[in-house]
């Protein structure tokens, strides 16, 4: 059964001339993507296909105004026909099931072969193969987009954002880390970590900038190399201290240490008794302890007693050493099987949650040479196999419990990355980690953006990230088929690098570049003249825009739609005929029912008709409307 309804609001879905987009799913990415679509163009119609049972976590996309909601548990051909995919401009499949999204894409293609598809997939290798099956398709991974931001935040560096355009490679860096000649534009003033100022009017105040790559390693890789070198320098001392602590805490280790102390003591006392030097005393002690001594009745009673004690100690020492080795091997095997750690660690990164994002973060940190300890409730989590293959210790348990964090040595780690799908667990783990180590760098994933900002300020959590918020602009750009080149995350905000075409008759023709960049939230970094392919980087503000030019801009996500509309020519207004003017000025006839618009001659059309009152969508015969 399929149910449809239209959420009351300013946008109506009755106008079939406006572009129509379908979104399938019900998590936070769907919520942010729908908001991106509605903000991009007021004329867009959006239909969301959700299951009957709502997920308890995350925002409710059904509460958005002006969105048509279709309830269906199966994404089959009947569901897509009911939702109107045949006339849609694009379809986004955002369920967290790669195989399910592929099946839904095949069903949608059977109904509408030409519809543009945007498919969310975790397995990017599978996605590359699937993309070739469809004529117009984009395969994106929100985990791949967001993971670099989490990794950079864990290392205290800027997110490694790269893009290549016009034969040049650009990246995000701190102003202090680049040369002045490599500067392209300022991105943000982060002097206030709680309220970063994006694209400030005074570019000199921006400490986060866009720069041209000139053979310099990004900040994330430099930070990782520093940490690896520091860990290697500390490795011998840490290994000896760790071995001594773990050895002395076991009963069998204590017994071995006692026997060794007896051997050393009596070996030291043997030298004056036998009237030999130090070397001979060590030799006699070792031979007596390992193989026993021949009986010598002519020796003094003290020497004979020492020989007996050393022989007995030797009989106990060898089994104790054997038992200690076996005990260590068994404990290591048990730790590998059960996920318990038997040793303390220092300078590592603890990753909580091995879902889509946590698996990516763990893999990228390991590739950078950073030691990682993983925590997840599910022993068969998505990233469990990768953790086993990378020899990453994995603790199975609830990260909200203090003993689980203690087992991961959170008190000596350099960062705690909490990326599970449960906001309550994430927040509790972050607070417990901060209690164990007050200066701990915490990277927290929360689905609710407003809650994340308030927690970041109230609990002094260093960084909070929303995967869906970071990935939504790229999904929206792919669905709208816009030329978005890159997405730059800045704290909990995002900047877009996009190409804006300037059509003849548009509002941008004749304007100077300085006038376009003057409003907050827009920065023109490149200009490509009509009929040319060479990009002029950092053009002067006095240059005027011509028809056919292409602007490369860094823009806030809310301003991209406005800029694209200004680059599109507006349709000319139709002349108003006298009949139409008289009809619009005269009152409605007396025989017209109240509340209905006055009838107009069929030959006369208004220049811009008002939207008609909302009409319910006729459901299929077998369907029941909401």
C-alpha positions as CSV (number, residue, x, y, z in Angstrom):
1,X,0.0,0.0,0.0
2,X,1.2,3.5,-0.8
3,X,0.0,6.6,1.0
4,X,0.5,10.2,-0.2
5,X,0.0,13.6,1.4
6,X,1.2,17.2,1.0
7,X,2.5,19.0,4.0
8,X,0.7,22.4,4.2
9,X,2.9,25.3,3.3
10,X,3.7,28.0,0.8
11,X,4.9,25.6,-1.9
12,X,2.3,23.5,-3.7
13,X,3.0,20.6,-5.9
14,X,0.1,21.2,-8.2
15,X,2.1,23.1,-10.8
16,X,3.5,20.5,-13.2
17,X,5.6,23.1,-15.1
18,X,8.0,23.4,-12.2
19,X,10.9,21.0,-11.8
20,X,10.1,18.0,-9.7
21,X,12.6,16.0,-7.6
22,X,12.2,12.8,-5.6
23,X,14.2,11.9,-2.5
24,X,14.0,8.4,-0.9
25,X,15.0,7.9,2.7
26,X,14.3,9.2,6.2
27,X,17.6,10.0,7.9
28,X,19.4,13.3,8.6
29,X,21.0,13.4,5.1
30,X,17.5,13.3,3.5
31,X,16.4,16.1,5.8
32,X,19.3,18.4,5.0
33,X,19.1,17.5,1.3
34,X,15.5,18.5,1.1
35,X,16.3,21.8,2.8
36,X,19.1,22.4,0.3
37,X,16.7,21.8,-2.6
38,X,14.0,24.1,-1.2
39,X,16.5,26.8,-0.6
40,X,18.2,26.5,-4.0
41,X,15.1,27.4,-6.0
42,X,11.6,28.4,-4.8
43,X,10.1,26.8,-7.9
44,X,11.3,23.3,-7.1
45,X,8.7,20.7,-6.1
46,X,10.0,17.9,-3.8
47,X,8.5,14.5,-3.1
48,X,10.0,12.4,-0.3
49,X,9.4,8.6,-0.2
50,X,9.6,7.3,3.4
51,X,8.8,4.0,5.1
52,X,5.6,3.7,7.2
53,X,7.6,3.3,10.4
54,X,9.6,6.4,11.3
55,X,13.1,6.0,12.7
56,X,13.3,7.3,16.3
57,X,16.7,9.0,15.8
58,X,17.3,12.0,13.6
59,X,15.0,14.7,12.3
60,X,11.5,14.0,10.8
61,X,11.5,14.9,7.1
62,X,7.7,14.6,7.1
63,X,7.5,17.8,9.2
64,X,8.9,20.0,6.5
65,X,6.5,22.4,4.9
66,X,5.7,22.3,1.2
67,X,6.9,18.8,0.7
68,X,4.9,15.9,-0.7
69,X,5.3,12.7,1.3
70,X,4.8,9.3,-0.1
71,X,4.7,6.4,2.4
72,X,5.9,3.0,1.1
73,X,7.9,0.2,2.5
74,X,9.1,-1.0,-0.9
75,X,10.8,1.0,-3.6
76,X,9.3,-0.8,-6.6
77,X,7.8,0.4,-9.9
78,X,4.3,1.0,-8.4
79,X,5.8,3.3,-5.7
80,X,7.8,5.3,-8.3
81,X,4.7,5.7,-10.5
82,X,2.7,6.9,-7.6
83,X,5.4,9.4,-6.7
84,X,5.6,10.7,-10.2
85,X,9.1,9.7,-11.2
86,X,8.1,9.7,-14.9
87,X,8.1,13.4,-15.1
88,X,10.7,14.1,-12.4
89,X,14.0,15.9,-13.1
90,X,16.0,13.8,-10.6
91,X,15.8,11.0,-8.1
92,X,18.0,10.6,-5.0
93,X,18.3,7.2,-3.4
94,X,19.6,7.7,0.1
95,X,18.9,4.6,2.0
96,X,21.9,3.1,3.9
97,X,21.8,-0.1,1.9
98,X,23.9,-0.4,-1.2
99,X,22.1,-3.4,-2.7
100,X,18.7,-1.9,-1.9
101,X,19.6,1.4,-3.6
102,X,20.8,-0.5,-6.7
103,X,17.5,-2.4,-6.9
104,X,15.5,0.8,-6.5
105,X,17.6,2.5,-9.2
106,X,16.8,-0.4,-11.6
107,X,13.1,-0.1,-10.8
108,X,13.1,3.6,-11.3
109,X,14.9,3.2,-14.7
110,X,12.2,0.8,-15.8
111,X,9.6,3.6,-15.2
112,X,11.6,6.6,-16.3
113,X,14.7,5.7,-18.3
114,X,15.9,9.3,-18.6
115,X,15.6,10.4,-15.0
116,X,18.8,11.6,-13.4
117,X,19.9,9.3,-10.5
118,X,21.9,10.2,-7.5
119,X,22.8,7.1,-5.5
120,X,24.2,7.0,-2.0
121,X,26.7,4.1,-1.6
122,X,29.3,3.1,1.0
123,X,31.2,0.8,-1.3
124,X,32.7,3.2,-3.8
125,X,34.3,0.5,-5.9
126,X,30.9,-1.1,-6.4
127,X,29.5,2.3,-7.0
128,X,31.9,3.0,-9.9
129,X,30.7,-0.2,-11.6
130,X,27.1,0.6,-11.0
131,X,27.4,4.1,-12.4
132,X,28.2,2.7,-15.8
133,X,24.8,0.9,-15.9
134,X,22.8,4.1,-16.1
135,X,22.7,6.9,-18.6
136,X,22.6,9.8,-16.2
137,X,23.8,8.8,-12.8
138,X,26.0,10.1,-9.9
139,X,27.3,7.8,-7.1
140,X,28.3,9.6,-3.9
141,X,29.4,8.4,-0.5
142,X,28.6,10.7,2.4
143,X,31.1,8.8,4.6
144,X,33.9,9.4,2.1
145,X,33.1,13.1,2.1
146,X,32.9,13.6,5.8
147,X,35.7,11.3,7.0
148,X,38.6,13.7,6.0
149,X,37.1,16.4,8.2
150,X,36.9,14.1,11.2
151,X,40.5,12.9,10.6
152,X,41.8,16.5,10.4
153,X,39.8,17.5,13.5
154,X,41.3,14.6,15.4
155,X,44.8,15.7,14.5
156,X,44.1,19.4,15.1
157,X,44.5,20.4,11.5
158,X,42.5,21.9,8.7
159,X,40.3,19.5,6.7
160,X,42.3,18.4,3.6
161,X,40.1,19.8,0.9
162,X,41.6,19.6,-2.7
163,X,40.3,20.3,-6.1
164,X,41.9,20.7,-9.5
165,X,40.7,23.3,-12.0
166,X,42.2,25.0,-15.0
167,X,45.4,23.0,-14.7
168,X,46.0,24.0,-11.1
169,X,45.5,22.3,-7.8
170,X,44.0,24.2,-4.9
171,X,43.8,23.3,-1.2
172,X,42.7,24.8,2.1
173,X,45.4,25.8,4.6
174,X,46.2,28.3,7.4
175,X,47.5,31.6,6.2
176,X,50.6,31.2,8.4
177,X,51.5,27.9,6.5
178,X,51.6,29.3,3.0
179,X,53.6,31.9,1.1
180,X,51.8,35.1,0.1
181,X,52.2,34.5,-3.6
182,X,50.2,31.2,-3.3
183,X,47.2,32.9,-1.7
184,X,44.0,32.7,-3.8
185,X,41.4,34.1,-1.4
186,X,40.4,34.2,2.3
187,X,37.8,31.7,3.4
188,X,37.0,32.3,7.1
189,X,38.1,34.2,10.2
190,X,38.2,31.6,12.9
191,X,39.5,33.8,15.7
192,X,36.3,33.0,17.5
193,X,36.1,29.2,17.4
194,X,32.4,29.2,18.3
195,X,31.4,31.7,15.6
196,X,33.6,31.6,12.5
197,X,33.1,34.4,10.0
198,X,32.8,33.0,6.5
199,X,34.2,35.0,3.5
200,X,34.8,38.2,5.5
201,X,34.6,41.5,3.6
202,X,38.2,42.3,4.8
203,X,40.2,39.5,3.3
204,X,43.2,40.2,5.5
205,X,41.4,39.0,8.6
206,X,40.8,35.5,7.2
207,X,43.2,33.1,8.8
208,X,41.8,30.1,6.9
209,X,42.5,30.6,3.2
210,X,42.4,28.9,-0.2
211,X,45.9,28.4,-1.7
212,X,47.5,27.1,-4.8
213,X,49.4,23.9,-4.2
214,X,53.2,24.2,-4.8
215,X,54.6,20.8,-3.7
216,X,53.9,21.3,0.0
217,X,52.3,18.6,2.0
218,X,49.0,19.4,3.6
219,X,48.6,20.0,7.3
220,X,47.1,16.6,8.1
221,X,50.0,14.7,6.6
222,X,52.5,16.9,8.4
223,X,50.8,16.5,11.7
224,X,50.6,12.7,11.2
225,X,54.3,12.5,10.4
226,X,55.2,14.5,13.5
227,X,53.1,12.2,15.7
228,X,54.6,9.0,14.2
229,X,58.2,10.3,14.7
230,X,57.4,11.2,18.3
231,X,55.9,7.8,18.9
232,X,58.9,6.1,17.5
233,X,61.2,8.0,19.8
234,X,59.2,7.0,22.8
235,X,58.7,3.4,21.6
236,X,61.7,1.7,23.4
237,X,61.0,3.4,26.7
238,X,57.3,2.9,26.6
239,X,57.7,-0.8,25.6
240,X,60.0,-1.5,28.5
241,X,57.9,0.3,31.0
242,X,54.7,-1.3,29.7
243,X,56.3,-4.8,29.8
244,X,57.5,-4.2,33.4
245,X,54.1,-3.0,34.6
246,X,52.1,-5.8,32.9
247,X,54.6,-8.4,34.1
248,X,54.6,-7.3,37.7
249,X,50.8,-7.2,38.0
250,X,50.3,-10.9,37.4
251,X,50.7,-13.4,40.3
252,X,53.0,-15.6,38.2
253,X,55.1,-12.6,37.4
254,X,55.5,-11.7,41.1
255,X,56.5,-15.2,41.9
256,X,59.1,-15.1,39.1
257,X,60.5,-11.8,40.4
258,X,60.8,-13.2,43.9
259,X,62.8,-16.2,42.7
260,X,65.0,-14.0,40.6
261,X,65.6,-11.8,43.6
262,X,66.6,-14.9,45.7
263,X,69.1,-16.0,43.0
264,X,70.6,-12.5,42.8
265,X,70.9,-12.2,46.6
266,X,72.6,-15.5,47.2
267,X,74.8,-15.1,44.1
268,X,76.0,-11.8,45.6
269,X,76.7,-13.5,49.0
270,X,78.5,-16.4,47.3
271,X,81.5,-14.3,46.3
272,X,82.9,-13.6,49.8
273,X,82.0,-17.1,51.0
274,X,83.9,-18.8,48.2
275,X,86.6,-16.1,48.2
276,X,86.2,-15.5,44.4
277,X,85.9,-12.4,42.3
278,X,82.6,-11.0,40.9
279,X,82.8,-12.8,37.5
280,X,83.5,-16.2,39.1
281,X,80.6,-15.6,41.5
282,X,78.2,-14.9,38.6
283,X,79.5,-18.0,36.8
284,X,79.1,-20.3,39.8
285,X,75.6,-18.8,40.5
286,X,74.4,-19.4,36.9
287,X,75.8,-23.0,36.7
288,X,74.3,-23.9,40.1
289,X,70.9,-22.4,39.3
290,X,70.5,-23.9,35.9
291,X,72.1,-27.3,36.2
292,X,72.7,-27.8,39.9
293,X,76.0,-28.2,41.7
294,X,78.0,-31.3,42.6
295,X,78.0,-32.1,46.3
296,X,81.2,-30.9,48.0
297,X,81.3,-32.0,51.7
298,X,84.5,-30.1,52.4
299,X,82.8,-26.7,51.9
300,X,81.5,-24.7,54.8
301,X,78.0,-25.1,55.9
302,X,77.1,-21.6,54.7
303,X,78.4,-22.3,51.2
304,X,76.5,-25.6,51.2
305,X,73.3,-23.9,52.2
306,X,73.7,-21.3,49.5
307,X,74.2,-24.1,46.9
308,X,71.0,-25.9,48.1
309,X,69.0,-22.7,47.9
310,X,70.3,-21.8,44.4
311,X,69.5,-25.3,43.2
312,X,66.0,-25.1,44.5
313,X,65.6,-21.7,43.1
314,X,66.8,-23.0,39.7
315,X,64.2,-25.8,39.8
316,X,61.5,-23.2,40.4
317,X,62.8,-20.5,38.0
318,X,62.6,-22.5,34.8
319,X,58.9,-23.5,35.1
320,X,58.0,-20.0,36.2
321,X,59.6,-18.5,33.2
322,X,57.9,-21.0,31.0
323,X,54.6,-20.3,32.7
324,X,55.0,-16.5,32.2
325,X,55.7,-16.9,28.5
326,X,52.6,-19.2,28.1
327,X,50.5,-16.8,30.2
328,X,51.5,-13.9,28.0
329,X,50.7,-15.7,24.8
330,X,47.3,-16.9,26.1
331,X,46.4,-13.4,27.3
332,X,47.3,-12.0,23.9
333,X,45.1,-14.5,22.2
334,X,42.2,-13.9,24.5
335,X,42.6,-10.1,24.0
336,X,42.5,-10.6,20.2
337,X,39.4,-12.7,20.4
338,X,37.4,-10.8,23.0
339,X,38.5,-7.2,22.2
340,X,40.1,-6.6,25.6
341,X,43.4,-4.7,25.8
342,X,46.0,-6.0,28.1
343,X,48.5,-3.1,27.6
344,X,48.3,0.7,28.1
345,X,48.7,3.0,25.1
346,X,49.7,6.6,24.6
347,X,49.4,9.1,21.8
348,X,46.8,7.1,19.9
349,X,43.3,8.0,18.6
350,X,40.2,6.3,20.0
351,X,37.4,5.9,17.4
352,X,33.9,5.1,18.8
353,X,31.5,3.5,16.3
354,X,32.6,1.4,13.3
355,X,29.8,2.3,11.0
356,X,30.1,4.0,7.6
357,X,32.0,7.0,8.9
358,X,33.9,5.4,11.7
359,X,35.3,2.8,9.3
360,X,36.5,5.5,6.9
361,X,38.1,7.5,9.8
362,X,39.9,4.4,11.1
363,X,41.2,3.5,7.7
364,X,42.5,7.0,6.9
365,X,44.2,7.4,10.4
366,X,45.9,4.0,9.9
367,X,47.1,5.0,6.4
368,X,48.6,8.1,8.0
369,X,50.5,5.9,10.5
370,X,48.4,6.9,13.5
371,X,47.8,4.2,16.1
372,X,44.0,3.6,16.5
373,X,41.9,1.8,19.1
374,X,38.3,1.1,18.0
375,X,35.1,0.7,20.1
376,X,31.8,-0.7,19.0
377,X,28.8,-2.4,20.6
378,X,28.4,-4.9,17.7
379,X,31.2,-7.4,17.3
380,X,30.1,-7.8,13.7
381,X,30.1,-4.1,12.9
382,X,30.7,-2.9,9.3
383,X,34.3,-2.0,10.2
384,X,35.2,-5.1,12.3
385,X,36.8,-6.9,9.4
386,X,38.8,-3.9,8.4
387,X,40.0,-3.5,12.0
388,X,41.1,-7.1,12.0
389,X,42.9,-6.8,8.7
390,X,44.7,-3.6,9.9
391,X,45.5,-5.1,13.3
392,X,43.6,-2.4,15.0
393,X,42.5,-3.4,18.5
394,X,38.7,-3.4,18.7
395,X,36.9,-3.3,22.1
396,X,33.3,-4.6,22.0
397,X,31.2,-2.7,24.5
398,X,29.2,0.5,25.2
399,X,31.5,3.5,24.9
400,X,29.2,5.4,27.3
401,X,30.6,3.3,30.1
402,X,33.7,4.6,31.8
403,X,35.4,1.1,32.1
404,X,35.2,0.7,28.3
405,X,36.9,4.0,27.7
406,X,39.5,3.1,30.4
407,X,40.2,-0.2,28.5
408,X,40.9,1.9,25.4
409,X,43.4,4.1,27.4
410,X,41.4,7.2,26.7
411,X,43.3,9.0,29.5
412,X,46.5,8.8,27.5
413,X,45.2,9.2,24.0
414,X,45.6,12.4,21.9
415,X,42.0,12.5,20.5
416,X,38.6,10.8,20.9
417,X,36.5,10.6,17.8
418,X,32.9,9.7,18.6
419,X,31.0,8.8,15.4
420,X,28.3,6.2,16.3
421,X,24.7,6.7,15.2
422,X,23.4,7.2,18.7
423,X,23.5,10.9,19.9
424,X,23.0,9.9,23.5
425,X,25.9,7.4,23.4
426,X,28.1,9.9,21.6
427,X,27.4,12.7,24.1
428,X,28.0,10.4,27.1
429,X,31.2,9.0,25.7
430,X,32.5,12.6,25.0
431,X,31.7,13.8,28.5
432,X,33.3,10.7,30.1
433,X,36.4,11.1,27.9
434,X,36.7,14.7,28.9
435,X,36.3,13.7,32.6
436,X,39.2,11.2,32.2
437,X,41.4,13.8,30.5
438,X,40.4,17.4,30.8
439,X,42.5,18.6,27.9
440,X,41.4,15.8,25.6
441,X,40.5,16.8,22.0
442,X,37.0,15.5,21.3
443,X,35.5,15.2,17.8
444,X,31.8,14.6,18.3
445,X,29.2,13.6,15.7
446,X,25.7,14.8,16.4
447,X,22.8,14.6,13.9
448,X,21.0,17.6,15.4
449,X,22.9,20.7,14.2
450,X,21.4,23.1,16.8
451,X,22.0,20.6,19.6
452,X,25.6,20.3,18.5
453,X,26.3,24.0,18.6
454,X,24.8,24.3,22.1
455,X,26.7,21.4,23.4
456,X,29.9,22.7,21.9
457,X,29.5,25.9,23.8
458,X,28.0,24.5,27.0
459,X,30.4,21.6,27.6
460,X,33.4,23.1,25.8
461,X,33.6,20.2,23.3
462,X,36.3,21.1,20.9
463,X,34.6,20.1,17.6
464,X,31.2,18.8,16.6
465,X,30.5,17.5,13.2
466,X,27.3,16.6,11.3
467,X,28.0,14.1,8.5
468,X,24.7,14.8,6.7
469,X,25.3,18.6,6.9
470,X,28.7,18.3,5.4
471,X,27.6,16.0,2.6
472,X,24.2,17.5,1.7
473,X,25.5,20.3,-0.6
474,X,27.3,17.8,-2.8
475,X,24.2,15.6,-3.1
476,X,22.1,18.6,-3.9
477,X,24.5,19.8,-6.5
478,X,24.6,16.4,-8.1
479,X,20.8,16.1,-8.1
480,X,20.4,19.6,-9.6
481,X,23.2,18.9,-12.1
482,X,25.1,22.0,-11.1
483,X,28.8,22.6,-11.6
484,X,29.8,22.4,-7.9
485,X,33.6,21.7,-8.0
486,X,34.3,21.2,-4.3
487,X,32.8,21.5,-0.8
488,X,34.9,23.1,1.9
489,X,33.9,22.3,5.4
490,X,34.5,25.1,8.0
491,X,33.5,24.0,11.5
492,X,29.8,23.2,11.2
493,X,29.4,25.2,8.0
494,X,30.3,24.6,4.4
495,X,31.5,26.7,1.5
496,X,31.0,25.7,-2.2
497,X,33.4,26.2,-5.1
498,X,31.2,26.4,-8.1
499,X,31.1,27.6,-11.7
500,X,28.4,30.1,-12.6
501,X,27.6,30.7,-16.3
502,X,26.5,34.1,-17.4
503,X,23.7,34.1,-20.0
504,X,22.8,36.9,-22.3
505,X,20.1,39.2,-20.8
506,X,20.8,38.1,-17.2
507,X,21.3,40.5,-14.3
508,X,25.0,39.7,-14.1
509,X,25.8,41.1,-17.5
510,X,27.5,44.5,-17.2
511,X,28.3,44.2,-13.5
512,X,31.8,44.5,-12.2
513,X,33.4,41.6,-10.4
514,X,33.7,43.8,-7.3
515,X,30.0,44.4,-7.3
516,X,29.3,40.6,-7.4
517,X,31.8,39.9,-4.6
518,X,30.6,42.8,-2.5
519,X,27.7,41.0,-0.9
520,X,28.7,38.8,2.0
521,X,29.0,35.2,1.1
522,X,30.5,35.5,-2.5
523,X,34.1,35.7,-3.7
524,X,35.0,35.5,-7.4
525,X,38.3,33.7,-7.8
526,X,38.3,33.1,-11.5
527,X,37.0,34.4,-14.8
528,X,36.7,32.6,-18.1
529,X,35.8,34.8,-21.0
530,X,33.2,33.7,-23.6
531,X,34.7,31.4,-26.2
532,X,37.9,30.8,-24.2
533,X,39.2,28.0,-22.1
534,X,41.9,29.7,-20.1
535,X,40.9,30.8,-16.6
536,X,42.1,34.2,-15.4
537,X,42.7,33.7,-11.6
538,X,42.2,36.5,-9.1
539,X,40.8,39.0,-11.7
540,X,40.6,42.6,-10.7
541,X,37.4,43.9,-9.3
542,X,36.9,46.6,-12.0
543,X,36.4,44.0,-14.8
544,X,32.9,43.9,-16.2
545,X,31.1,40.6,-16.9
546,X,30.0,39.8,-20.4
547,X,27.4,37.5,-21.8
548,X,28.9,34.0,-22.2
549,X,31.5,34.4,-19.4
550,X,31.9,31.8,-16.7
551,X,32.6,32.8,-13.1
552,X,34.5,30.5,-10.7
553,X,33.3,31.5,-7.2
554,X,33.6,30.5,-3.6
555,X,30.2,31.0,-2.2
556,X,28.1,30.2,0.9
557,X,25.6,27.5,0.3
558,X,22.7,29.8,0.8
559,X,23.9,32.2,-1.9
560,X,24.6,29.8,-4.7
561,X,21.0,29.5,-5.8
562,X,20.6,33.3,-5.9
563,X,23.8,33.7,-7.9
564,X,22.7,31.1,-10.5
565,X,19.3,32.8,-10.9
566,X,21.0,36.1,-11.5
567,X,23.1,34.5,-14.2
568,X,19.9,33.2,-16.0
569,X,17.9,35.6,-18.2
570,X,14.4,36.4,-17.0
571,X,11.5,35.7,-19.4
572,X,10.1,38.9,-20.8
573,X,6.7,40.0,-19.4
574,X,3.8,39.6,-21.8
575,X,1.9,42.9,-22.6
576,X,-1.3,43.4,-20.8
577,X,-4.3,43.7,-23.1
578,X,-7.2,46.2,-22.4
579,X,-9.6,43.3,-21.9
580,X,-7.3,41.8,-19.3
581,X,-6.8,45.2,-17.6
582,X,-10.6,45.8,-17.5
583,X,-11.3,42.4,-16.2
584,X,-8.7,42.8,-13.4
585,X,-10.1,46.2,-12.4
586,X,-13.8,45.3,-12.5
587,X,-15.4,43.4,-9.6
588,X,-16.6,39.8,-10.1
589,X,-20.1,39.4,-11.6
590,X,-23.0,38.8,-9.3
591,X,-23.7,35.3,-10.7
592,X,-20.2,34.2,-9.8
593,X,-20.0,31.9,-6.7
594,X,-18.2,33.6,-3.9
595,X,-14.6,32.6,-3.3
596,X,-14.0,31.5,-7.0
597,X,-11.8,33.6,-9.3
598,X,-13.5,35.5,-12.1
599,X,-13.4,33.7,-15.5
600,X,-11.3,35.2,-18.3
601,X,-11.6,34.9,-22.0
602,X,-9.7,31.8,-23.3
603,X,-7.7,33.9,-25.7
604,X,-6.3,36.2,-23.1
605,X,-3.6,34.8,-20.7
606,X,-2.2,36.7,-17.7
607,X,1.5,37.5,-17.8
608,X,2.3,35.7,-14.6
609,X,-0.6,33.6,-13.3
610,X,-0.9,33.1,-9.6
611,X,-0.5,29.6,-8.2
612,X,-3.8,27.6,-8.2
613,X,-5.2,26.4,-4.9
614,X,-3.7,23.2,-3.8
615,X,-5.3,20.1,-5.3
616,X,-5.0,16.6,-3.9
617,X,-2.9,14.2,-6.0
618,X,-5.1,11.5,-7.3
619,X,-3.8,8.2,-5.9
620,X,-3.9,4.9,-7.8
621,X,-7.1,2.9,-7.6
622,X,-5.5,0.4,-5.1
623,X,-4.0,3.1,-2.9
624,X,-5.5,4.8,0.1
625,X,-4.8,8.6,0.4
626,X,-3.7,9.9,3.7
